[in-house]
């Protein structure tokens, strides 16, 4: 039986007291910002993904 190792991160801080909108992997303040971020992502405005980031990890 194979053993798997996992990792987790926990962040905490003071509440920001702002609205939160979520869409896919994006988290912004408004739905309009989510739509703009998705358009930017689809048109390549976020830049390129380095080869090392696209490699599969075991």
C-alpha positions in Angstrom: 0.0 0.0 0.0 1.4 3.4 -1.0 1.8 6.2 1.4 0.9 9.7 0.4 2.2 12.8 2.0 0.1 15.9 2.2 0.6 19.6 3.0 -1.7 22.3 4.1 -1.5 26.1 4.6 -3.6 28.1 7.0 -3.8 31.9 6.8 -5.4 34.2 9.2 -5.6 37.9 9.8 -8.1 40.7 10.6 -11.4 40.7 8.7 -11.2 43.0 5.6 -14.9 43.9 5.8 -15.3 43.8 2.0 -17.7 41.9 -0.3 -16.4 38.7 -1.8 -17.3 37.3 -5.2 -16.1 33.9 -6.3 -16.0 32.4 -9.8 -13.9 29.3 -10.7 -10.4 29.8 -9.3 -10.9 33.6 -9.0 -11.8 35.5 -5.8 -12.5 39.2 -6.2 -14.8 41.8 -4.7 -17.5 42.0 -7.5 -18.9 39.7 -10.1 -17.7 42.3 -12.7 -14.1 41.9 -11.5 -14.5 38.1 -11.8 -15.7 38.4 -15.4 -12.8 40.7 -16.3 -10.3 38.4 -14.7 -11.6 35.4 -16.6 -11.5 37.4 -19.9 -7.9 38.4 -19.1 -7.0 34.8 -18.3 -8.6 33.5 -21.6 -6.8 36.1 -23.7 -3.4 35.5 -22.1 -3.2 38.8 -20.2 -2.0 36.9 -17.1 1.3 36.0 -19.0 2.7 32.6 -19.6 3.0 29.7 -17.2 6.6 28.6 -16.7 7.4 25.0 -17.8 8.3 23.9 -14.3 4.8 25.0 -13.0 3.2 22.8 -15.7 5.1 19.6 -14.8 3.4 16.9 -12.9 4.5 16.2 -9.4 4.5 12.9 -7.7 
